[in-house]
């Protein structure tokens, strides 16, 4: 893998300070769509982001009920994610959609759409597509300092760990967070489609930097992991966040594989 800093962008800059040509978070208006987040996906996928304070009152009764006794912060994140999802569906011609929540915590999308939701404390995004265009989609967002060194060996296979440890110290946490986010997005893409729960050690990621804080992700399965489809996987830096998007084209037939239960390590961010 290449270093986190793209060699085409000039002298190395500390990762946590590099903004590229992105607008700083505090300069953005909350609750807006973003052409940037849509670059995570091929044509046919609609993606919307939300920054700032969501309106929890905009949730439907069914959505509120699905939250149970969730803490206020969880409710705000959930509301922001659902608002993004509704905006994305509206752009697909489905107004006022209610996005339910399955027993396994995954969002339940109206037919014939597939989608994915991601959120942190102050940022949310959703991606939606028609099944005729995309078989499945996954999106994830993380603060770029989210994955500390104590977690690296849990989320990274040996080749990934070698890459992380070969980077300048200032870039390692961000690199580990990129891997974590990519594996989250892959889980969100694979599980609703094939009902397979992947663990962190089941896939390996190679980041290929394209400049301006963007790039693609090469994905390969590891060890005894089941066969997986060819992914369209991309990432971008947005201020203090790393965003990853994964999709599978509609003509990618699911392969024969066992719906085995691997350690359910990704489901915490399922939306």
RAMOQUI-V148716 format. One record per helix or strand of 3 or more residues. SS is the DSSP state (a for helix, b for strand). FROM is the first residue (numbers start at 1). TO is the last residue. If there is no record, write none. Layout:
[[SS | FROM | TO] [SS | FROM | TO]]
This chain:
[[a | 7 | 9] [a | 15 | 17] [a | 25 | 27] [a | 35 | 38] [b | 45 | 51] [a | 56 | 58] [a | 61 | 67] [a | 72 | 91] [b | 113 | 119] [b | 123 | 130] [b | 134 | 143] [a | 149 | 155] [a | 158 | 166] [a | 169 | 194] [a | 200 | 202] [b | 203 | 211] [b | 214 | 221] [b | 232 | 238] [b | 241 | 249] [a | 267 | 269]]
